[in-house]
């Protein structure tokens, strides 16, 4: 999944991940530049994805322009109260 997202990213996109020693993490950060800014992408295997505290802490740390959870299901899940992104 991560490789596919990287390949689909526009040329010049900076790619990284984010992890801290206290457990905050984001699976994929895409720094797209310009008005698109930075996207934080979390990847889940479950058909009913749940975000954990570590993701929310990481989003508060980084304040990306867009935050997405990618998973194998078809339903859209709203972001948590106070969350960032789509």
N, C-alpha and C positions, 0 to 999 in steps of 0.2 A: 504494500500500500504506500509506504513512504517513498519508495523508488518511483512509483507511478506519479505521485504528486510532484516530486522533484522534476521528473522529465516533462510534465505538463506545465511547469512554471515558466514564465517568460525569461528570455535570455537576460543574464545579469542579476538574477535573483540570488541573494545571499541566503544560504541554507544552514540551519543549526538546530540544536535542541537545547533545553534548559533543565538543569537539575541542581538542586542545592543539597547541602549536607543534612538538612532537616526534612527532606522529603518533598519539597515543592518541585513539580516537574511539568514540562510540556514536551510532547513527543516530537513535534516538528515546528520550527519557526521559519517562516518565509518572509524575508525582508525584500519586498517587491519594489520599493522605491517610489518616488513621486506620490501622487494622490492615493494610491492603493495602500501605501504604508506597510505595516507589519501584520502578518496573519499568524495566529497561534492555532495549531491543529493538534487535537488529542485523538488518538485512534483506539477504538475499543473493539474487542472480539465478540462481546455479548450481543444478543438481539434486543436486550433492554439495558442500554448503557446507563451507567451511573457515574457522575463525576465525584471525585473525592476532594477533600480539603486541600491536598497538595496542588491540585490544578487551580483552585480558586486563589490560593496564596500566590502561585506563579503568575496568574493573570493580574493580580493586584501589584506584584513587583514590576511586571513588564509593561502593563497597560497597552496591549496590542490594539491596532485599529479594528481587527476582526478576530473573533474566536469561534472555532468550529469543532464539533465532535463528529468524527467520521466512524460509521459502524455499518454492519452488513444488513441491517433492517431497512424497512421502507417508511417507517413513521418518522415524523418530525417531532422533536422534543423541544419544548421551550427552555430557554436558559433559566437558571436559578435566579431567584430574587436577588437583585443587586449585582448580578453577573454582567459581563461585557460580551459584546459580539452578537452574532446572529443565531 
